[in-house]
Amino acid sequence: MCVLSMKVRSQENRPKTPDERAAALVRSRNLKMARSTHAYVRGSTAKFYEWLESAEGRTAPAGPAIWICGDCHVGNLGPVANADGEIAIQIRDLDQTVIGNPAHDLIRLGLSLATAARGSDLPGVTTARTLEQMVEGYCAALDDELTESELNDHRPESVHVVMREATSRSWKQLAKERIVDARPTIPLGQRFWPLSEDERLALEELFATERLRRLATSLRSRDDDAVVEVQDAAYWMKGCSSLGRVRFAVLLSVSKAPSSKDGLCLIDVKEAVQAAAPRNAKAKTPRDNGERVVEGARHLSPHLGERMAAERLLERSVFIRELLPQDLKLEIDQLTRADAMKAAHFLAAVVGQAHARQMDPPTRRKWRAEVGRNWSKSLDAPSWLWSSIVGLVASHEAAYLEHCRRYALETEDSPLPRGP
């Protein structure tokens, strides 16, 4: 049984209509992307794939048709818990996932690491070494030579810190971070905005279904016959790349007794739209975008995929997942030389493992040889990767400066954005 109890609250002076929300989201996105080149790279996925369609971008080797992340920057990897509470570093954002060329994930990760290194004032030689370490980590995963302990040896300190935090986090910490406090309401403010009546009713109907009740009770610590009660919901303003999409935070209680405040959980309901990442034309990919995201997650990030569902809401495709306290984003904006090396090797190995589990041994060996094409192993990364990163860094630096110029012209009376 699913009991529903939505609270009606003051609308206050916050965006209410889709047009008001869109304008506020554009302002927020422009501010975030003006803070640094690295922030601009994170929020400009479409520009990355525009470059890949250019003559320069088509030099990447053609890999096997497998599920790829599609937006494989540093911030989209991090600790993820499965339904049994086990934690691993995996890909944590699959909005752009498609069956495509795994080289695109490697190039996107390399661009992210290169801009992070430049933002940390590391010399160009360090960037070259970083990309070399990235290829070594990725190929070790393809060779099936990297054990879990060896992978952990390459964790940078920033990953150690976030893993320690993930293993000790509780619901109260998640609530404090995401919704200010642990009370069973979502306070309206900068991040959470009021729902329209149609949105409220649509969410009530969605979470009244047995399918969504089972999703909420799927964690090992919860009873299969628990009562799921919607405590509150709000529109969620989050991220740079979600402009124009609907996104909701839904607060549930999952317990034996109706109206109980025990077993709180926070659900993320996010619209799935067509991916910018180019897909393999011959591969059979789910036509529904929500189903595409969930299917990609099951292949690339099993911890996350088993906790997701695809649904329809307000005639839009959405995917739904519970946010667990252990699900954290890696923030690697400031790197030392040693951390840059370890981060590159470790994160590329994580991506390599996600790719490798979809390939049989002959396919892995063939792809491993193709990745290492034109790689001398004396210093540089393979020439195709190095030339790709150089071209992308140059194009994104120019686009970032143009973005900042437009931002300054549009906000002459506003303070300039602070860096990360």
ABEGO torsion letter per residue (X at the ends): XBBBBBBBBBAEBBBABAAAAAAAAAAAAAAAAAABAAAAAAABAAAAAAAAABAAAAABBBBBBBBBAGBBBAAABEBBBBAAGBBBBBBABAAABBBBBAAAAAAAAAAAAAAAAAAAGBBAAAAAAAAAAAAAAAAAAAAGABBAAAAAAABBAAAAAAAAAAAABBAAAAAAAAAGBABABBBBEAABBBBBAAAAAAAAAAAABAAAAAAAAABAABBAABBBBBABBBBBBBEAAABGBBBBBBBBBBBABBGBABGBBBBBBBBBBBBABBBBAABBBBABAAAAAAAAAAAABAAAAAABBBBBBGGBBBBBBBBBAABBBBBBABBBAAAAAAAAAAAAAAAAAAAAAABBAAAAAAAAAAAABGBAGAABBBAAAAAAAAAAAAAAAAAAAAAAAAAAAABAABBBBBBX
